[in-house]
């Protein structure tokens, strides 16, 4: 092959790669995640031990459920910051109900009621967003304070250190167990299965249903979506109910995993979750993103949180690192778009 052909081929390959990344931005997330894992495993080989990987999987469940809810709203051009308040509300309320009134309630019913409670609070968000005609960020900031205020003022502020038996048992139920080299028993909990199940359901809704097409149409252009016959009220209610249901489920799992119910829990974790979704390739403006990208973004945040201490970097640098990743990813995505225009 001549030198001229080689010179022509290089820009062509670069252009093809940039085009691929602009269409599938989660590729960059995967590359960053892979690079971090390789670098950390070289610095500290303990990172590749099964116990470390199980810890990462366990830590991804609650954030992953939150992120799937945030993603589906971002895809429609909205944003929700009330999901942690919904999770805390349903977690603490259900724990009190089971502990004080229905101690024999099956754990399956606890999970269903928590999910339904979260969905109901999400419906409140959806109705307010639709009827007030103001940005969902403003609405959900308001409902975040509203839900937390009701929880702390009328339901309780006491830290429940001893969970009902069935909730504690659910948090300890193993999917599989093994012994590490130092004799410790490592357990991947059964509740880990909730995350892939929720991811598959979210993918199916977005990829295989009319509602999924309506969500992306709304994120692309709300006026066009309405002219195409989509009911914006129905979409808004579904979006926020679905995100609320995932938040309610995540709240119960959080309590069961930590074996305690603290009404002040989860405050401040909203930014990490939104960062994970954005790093996964979803745009704040809506109309784009994938479930796979969202899960990769969650893994990236969880891995960064896990490895900073492992390699000797203070955990206070976590936000600096995550912020840097967001800025780099945003800059690269914009660069790809400009090159393809």
Secondary structure, DSSP 8 states (H G I E B T S, - for coil): --HHHHHHHHHHHHHHHHHHHHH-THHHHHHHHHHHHHHHHHH-GGGGSHHHHHHHHHHHHHHHHHHHHHHHHHHTT-----HHHHHHHHHHHHHHHHHHT-TT--HHHHHHHHHHHHHHHHHHHHHHHHHH-S-HHHHHHHHHHHHHHHIIIII----B-S--HHHHHHHH-EEEEEE-TTS-EEEEEGGGHHHHHHHHHHHHHHHHSHHHHHHHHHHH-HHHHHHTT--HHHHHHHHHHHHHHHHHHHHHHHHHHHTSB-TTTTTT-HHHHHHHHHHTT--TTSS---HHHHHHHHHHHHHHHHHHHHTT--GGGHHHHHHHHHHHHHHHHHHHHHHH-
